[in-house]
Amino acid sequence: MQFQRAPKKTPVTLLAASIGLALQLSAASALAQDAAAASSTAPTTTTAAAPAADAPPTELDTVTVTGFRGALEKALDKKRSEIGVVDAIVAEDIADFPDLNLAESLQRIPGVSISRDAGEGRNISVRGLDSQFTRVRINGMEALTTTGGTDSSGGANRGRGFDFNVFASELFNSITVRKTSSADIEEGALGATVDLQTARPFDYDGFTFVTGAQLGYNDLASDLDPRATMLVSNTWADNKFGALLSVAYTKRRLLEEGHSTVRWDNGTSSGGFAGTPAAESASVFHPRIPRYGVMEHEQERLGVTASLQFDPTDKTSLGLDLMYADLDATRTENFLNGLSFSRGACAAGTAGAACRAAGASGKPETVVLESVVDERGNLVYGRFNNVDVRSEARYDELETKFTQFNFYADHELTDDFKLHFEGGRAKSEFENPIQTTITLDRTNAQNYTWDYRNNDRLPVITNGFDVNDPAQWAFINGVSEIRLRPQYADNTIDNVSLGMSWALTDSFTLKGGGQFKEYTFESREERRASELVVPALPAGTTLADFTRTIQLEDIRNVGDGRWLIPDIDAFNRAFDLYSDEGIFAVSDTVSSVLGNNRTVTERDQGFWLQGDFNTQIGSLPLSGNIGLRQVTTRQSSTGWSTVGGQPVLTTVERSYEDTLPSMNLVADVTPDFLIRFAAAKVMARPGLGNLTPGVTVNVSGGNRVVNGGNPLLDPFRAKTADLSFEWYFAEESLLALGLFYKDIDSFVQTSRETRPYYTSGLPESLLAGTGATVNDDFQFNIPLNTTGGPLKGLEFTYQQPFVFLPGFWSDFGVQLNYTYVDSKIQYMTAAGATSLRTDLTGLSKNAYNATLYYEGDKFSARVSAAYRDDYLTTVPGRNNNDVEGTAETLTIDMSASYKINEHFELTLEGLNLTDEFQDQWVDSIGDRASVYHHTGRQYFLGARYKF
């Protein structure tokens, strides 16, 4: 006897589906009655023998599960019906996703953690593997979106990681996370493949109209922010043609504030302190740029989806999905910097004349008057003379435009042979046309202090002079800076695939197909010839005419929490900064920016063959698939390399092949207890920034970096195995344990060293106009292939509505999951010597998510907690620190709604209710503050109308 595995649903869902079919599909009414009758004979299981043909129809009561609980049930049904290891999130209602941000929703899935930028989720990691190992598809086609963030959150995205903050969550009706591989799913992920699905007209019955609006309030920014959504859909010609349009709009203003240091370094760095104080020791560490900052974010997010579906015959289906998203933002970053502690001596000769005349020789001129060093080697208190202080203001205009079209067609040549075609393009265009930084300077300030003794994250910093007095500041040619750095990054993916499915028997289906994909990445940046050439102030003006005041809003008693910053608008009115003429001309041929002007083109060709089967071993039903995917990657990288001390535009081409077998099995031990096993070979291509043939030199004040590339890097490759146990012990309920193992054969890591620029052999011309000298310490980042290592872990899931409790308690329910991941990687130096053996970057060993919900007839509410253990971000660490990382986070969110009637609903949502700080640190022993910022609590009050 052959066992036919079909998508299973919990009894409540099966009853509702059967009744719906009986009402709407008169031609299939008999089948609907049979399915319902089968369920009524075994209400606590999901499979039952078919009833006799002459069995009388049974009257059934309809039980409708809606809202958050209904979304959980649908997601559970999807998980249960899949062959591979899958988790899903489903919209609670039409255009009503459970969270305001896609990444925030994804973190509720076992094994998924998120990183944030500007107070909302930006990237995800899956099972300890960060965003570069996760591939995202929108409506079945691979896509990549990139945005620009603050420097502490990764800056402009020039990699393969997907920025989820581009999209409003209301545009989607489901997210599926595929944690195991199969031959019919294209390659490119070590962590997971994430499928984002927008709404289509055939998802709804006839005319549908939904609209909603919310007003948001952030308690730190003290501003009101609007959100609005709309969806309209209809079908015609006896449901053979349908059209849908959805729109989502958000406007958001956010304030971010806190302390940062741009890392710590030891006492001997940057030429050491003046004299020979105790603080000048290789074992004593001090903040490189101690500072407080205030960042102002403004964002407008617009998303539009359109979908057409046409079924000309009962054997042919055609569809077209269109998507447009626009994230338009401005951001200011304002800092009061203690700059001396990362600044070396002035350049020799005429190049350093202005620097010497201003007394801006940095750390070698700085005198340590008092110091206290704690037991971890941290200089937690210091009083200094001759400190160079800088007020810095930066203004960015940023925009990401995402467009996608995807045409698909399904045709049944026979009852057993089907074809599927898909083709389209996804394009993400990131523009940062204005990135302007202006600095004011005060050299050789006396009696400068910092004090971390009472709070190692929010120190008291005093600058030794009145930082609100314009007369105390200077705008100095050769020392102060005007940075103009417009930059752009485009990602385009063209995709065509053709697949077939041939049901050879009732229990075996042969599938196969081919796919061609072309991926193009382009990056461009422009800069001034010299950022230290600044004009004199116009006659009759002073810095009072070119400054404004800014202050910390919620952080108190930290010293100088209010200070003057450059008024960029005033400077622009006076000097026409964006004229692109004279000293303000910008070019992509400036030596220091050549490395950011590069392209990568990949042409990927894949063929696959897969067998899907349903069988029975004794009395044990077994389903699964076994397949093979063969992939060829042809890569072309173009960038500026250095040949004979001169920059040369260079193109490097290469190709490589991968053979990727896969297997997924699921055994129905009982109708409610499943065991899954999966094994595969997987691969992910190297990061785009690592594939340039040249180097990028970046100098921003005391932050000096050289990033190298290697276009011949091999991809990440791994062997994976999964074993999971799933017990659907009651309606809408699950108790599951998943075990996973990844043997990472080849890995790409970045070696990091701090050393003087002259040791690199790079030409001095790359430093022109930056203010840096060949004797300055630079951070050198070089990618290289290493052997990787094993990664293993487990996921535990518990989900259940409390229907067994009396009274209103039966309307409560819970969703819990816990993830443990462990992996040790041997890190290497640029010379190939072994360095540290420690965790993968981005890996949190422990993570959990918990949601307690109440779902009544009219009122519903839930509260959710998401915890992520601390994780490493940079190995080896920079500036003589062993590692760098991010501290643990626990975020609490809530949501509530009240239904006035079947059409109208009121909503209330609260995000980050504990105002969790972003806490980045350096050194595993020193635990030194690198970034400690917060963005406040966010609330939304709104209403939804559904027709």
Phi, psi and omega in degrees: 000133177265142179257125180260113179276131179231160176304130183253149177229156176293158187305319181300315181294321181296319178296313182297318180296319181297316180295318179299319179294320181297325182282324192257335184241086185298329181293339183245022186297324181295319179297319180298319180294321179298316181296320179293318180296322178298318180293324184292339179280342181217076189291346183254008178235172182250355175227148179204157177293147179293144180286163176298150185297332183261015179294138181289148178295149182247133175287130183238141173275139179271126175246114183256123177254122186234184175065209182299320179296319177296323178295320177297319181296316180297319179296323179292321177298320179295316179300318185292325186279346183281156175277317180277182178275113188224143168232152186217158171231133184238144179301141178292326180204181180298126180054037181220085180279154186298339182226164182280345185225137183299319180295322178298324176292316184298330182292348176280351179275137178305134177088355183254128173234160184233158169242149189244155172218133180054038173081006178220159182297135180242310183234163177235156167236146182236121179053042176084358180255127189285188194297334181292344180262003181249129179255137184243133174242140174246119183054039175088357183239136183299141180216160177215127176240140181228144178228181175249136178235181174295160181301324183289342179255015176109353178065208178291133181279111175243028181241199183264356180290139183271127178268105185285344183284001176288331190251145167281138185294334184295346180285348188241151176245356173197152172231131178238127178253113181262110187266348175241160186257152171217162187296332183278356176257123186298156186286173173124000183232132169263331182270299182192162168253125182253121178257120175257126183241123175272170182285151176230154187298327181285357173290341187236159183264100177073211184288132180221134177221129179222138174217153181205156178214146178221153174238123183258155177219129175252127188284349175267316179283337181054049182226156178259134184233128180270149170225145179210146178222154176205138174222134174226135184212150177204160175231152182223176175054053179057043177064029176263344178224138180215154178220146182217144174222133175226146181223139175223135182226139177220136169239136190214132173239133187222144175245134178232134182213158176158194183251145174210167186226352190051044178077175177242156177219168185274170188296337182271355183288162176051037176087358178075167179283164175294139182074203180229065180288165177298332180293340180274080182216145179292345181258002178249128185246141179228157176296138182286316180222077180295133186195159165248152183216154175231125179243133180246118181250135170229130184225141167236125183239123178237131177227139180224132172235147175221145182215137174238136176228140183215124176246087183297329176222173178285358179246358184228133176229134178235148179205153176221123177250132178236142180216139176222133177221140180224119175249107184249124188218154166233151181211136170246142176232120186234124186228149170246103193258138163269095194274336187304327193285354173236008184253128178274188181292157178296155177296152178285161174071201184294335182298331182252014185297313181296322178298314181293321181297328180275352183072033185260046182274009169065221189299321180298341176265349187281130182256129177271115180270319179217150178205147173229127181247128181276182186290348179262007179083018180265131176282086189278343175220136177206145172234131193224154167246160177061049178259130176276121182247142183227135169258127189232132175234132178232140179231129180237139163247126187227144177211134171242123174248126179241130176229144178210136166232144185215114177258136179221152181214138176235135180217134176263107177292319173222179177297338185251346186238123184231150177239146175225128178240144177212137178205146180177185180221139172236132182223132176241122180243112178257129178233133173232066190294337176234114170226098189241129176234131177233139181237148167245150187228147170229110182269150174055048174290144182257147174064039175284137181222151162226153182213106178262006191294326181266342180204109185280003175247333180231081184284166170269122180236124173237142190260355176084004177206170182281102185285357178259004181260113181303331182291343180275352182251162179221152175242100198247121175298130181093350179234304176290164187227147163236109181257124173243113188225064175297141182209157188214148175212124180241140175230125181232132178234118172256134190220131174223132179216150176223127181227157179227154177224123185234109179279096183289323175218179177295340186243001181218128178235129177262128180237153177190170179171183179221158182214139173235133182222133174241126183240128180235129177240130178229132178232138180215141177215147178234153177212167173286158178297321175218123181276353179262358175274111181234147183280161172287150178295145179301150180303138178084005179242159174228178179295342175299334180275353187233021182224161171216168184257143174225158182209158171291139185265320189240354180257124188238160171058045179239022179094233183278085181266005178221131185204166177279142173230156175299138175268101187296324178298320179294318177299320181293320178297324184279325191241357180054062187302330188257025180287340184059036179226157176058225182288351180257012174291138178242152184208151175271007177257002176299134188306317187289348185246000183303323184295339178269006175252098189203163178222152172224131175237130177237133173242113185249130180235123183228144174230142183217153177219134185213141175248123175259135184219154170229126182213187180214129176254105189064239177259009184262112175292135181225130177232161178171187174213148176228131184206176180217136177236128179248124188232135173243129179245124175246120190239136176230122182242130180235132179191182183263116174253167181254119180235118181062031180081004181239143177289134181227129177290121190232139175241130179239127180245146177202167175214155176207159183235152177223134174251119192236092175282155179208154178210136175227130180230145173220128180249127177271084182301316167225171178302340183245001182232117183244145171238128179245144173222139179216147176213146182195162163258136183226163177212155173220138185282154183298158178299144185297322181294340181274352187263002179290144178285349187240207181231156176241127177253126181229125178233120175230094184063239180271006179259109187236122188223140169240119177253124178259166180228170179207100182289353181259016178297139172280154179288169169287135178223144183205158170250136185234153175214139179228142174220122182225151180236124184233122180243109177269078195281347178201172178302134177061024188233150181208138168232118189220149174227125178240133177247138180219152181215134176229123175260100185278108184282314181234142187220154174242119178237165180249117175278145184227131178222145174252120181200164179299147183300323186297341180284351186276338186081001178284152182290147179295338182299336179291345180265359184303130177080002182264341185087352178275156178243166180292342179273351180289148174286132176239152172267119181257121180245117185232123178279145177207153176280137175226180187276350180074219182168180182278150172228131181217157181182184179215155176231132178240134183228135172224128181216133181192135166276145186271054182291345180279352180272157182279156171059216184292343177299335181290349178273357177274162175197173185217148173227120183229143168209152180222140180230134173237131179226140177221135177201136176240127181242139174274111179273152186237160172272170180299334180276357180092001178280152180291144179242247180266152168244107186206191187294156168297145173294142180084001184264118171261122183297322182234137175209144175213157175224138181222133177227127172250125184231158173231128183231093177263183181295321182244321184253136175220151181203158175205155173228136185231144175236135178233120181244139174225127177296164176296156182211157180276144177244334182216122176222128349294161178288167180261162175057044173072013171266145186290317180214170172229150184201182177236135184287165180299152178227147173224111180249140180242126178234160177217160177208143178214152178211154178224125181271114175292315175203192185291347181254331193239137184216140175257145184227150174219130180225146177226131183240144177052054188294340178263005181051059182294134178276146169277118188238102176254144186222166173232143176077126183290334179264314184289332182045060186265132183296129174250311175219131176219090186237156172221162186232002176087177179266147182239133179233147177225129174242130185204185180214151178231142176233132182231129177242000000 
